[in-house]
Amino acid sequence: MIDINYNRQDKRYEWIEPESGELFTFPAKQKHMAFRFAVSMLDGELYEAAERMIEAHPQLERVTWRAVELVCANAIEVFPVPSAGVVAMVDSSDGYGRYAIEHHEAGYSCQCEHFTSLAAPLT
């Protein structure tokens, strides 16, 4: 998990890069920017994948970054061998259990509300 803290005295968010110990600061109400910056520093491939998804589907920006949070929190269990089409399980972002990620001929889908409500494209 990426450890971003709010400094109440200075009214800013702070993140310390683990390898260098360098302190990065972000204005109040900008925790999302601190998180995105930290992801870009710690896992450039994940950051770039998120940016590509957002570029292709701008309406999914919030959902994409929430998915990145789940990845960073190790909330996704990927199975080496799919079982009945299920390739992974992901903790729900609302804390109400886990959802299956399934592989289909057309791509991937999830049991989560965003996919079952047809509000997200198969990718």
ZIFENGI-V202476 format. One record per backbone hydrogen bond with DSSP energy under -1.0 kcal/mol. NH is the residue of the N-H (numbers start at 1). CO is the residue of the C=O. Records with the same first field share a line. If there is no record, write none. Layout:
NH = CO ; CO
This chain:
4 = 2
5 = 14
7 = 12
11 = 7
12 = 7
13 = 26
14 = 5
15 = 24
17 = 22
21 = 17
24 = 15
26 = 13
28 = 11
30 = 27
34 = 30
35 = 31
36 = 32
37 = 33
38 = 34
39 = 35
40 = 36
41 = 37
42 = 38
43 = 39
47 = 43
48 = 44
49 = 45
50 = 46
51 = 47
52 = 48
53 = 49
54 = 50
55 = 51
56 = 52
57 = 53
60 = 57
61 = 58
64 = 60
65 = 61
66 = 62
67 = 63
68 = 64
69 = 65
70 = 66
71 = 67
72 = 68
73 = 69
74 = 71
75 = 70
77 = 89
79 = 87
83 = 86
86 = 83
87 = 101
88 = 101
89 = 77
90 = 99
91 = 75
92 = 97
95 = 92
99 = 90
101 = 88
102 = 109
103 = 85
104 = 107
109 = 102
111 = 100
116 = 112
117 = 113
118 = 115
119 = 114
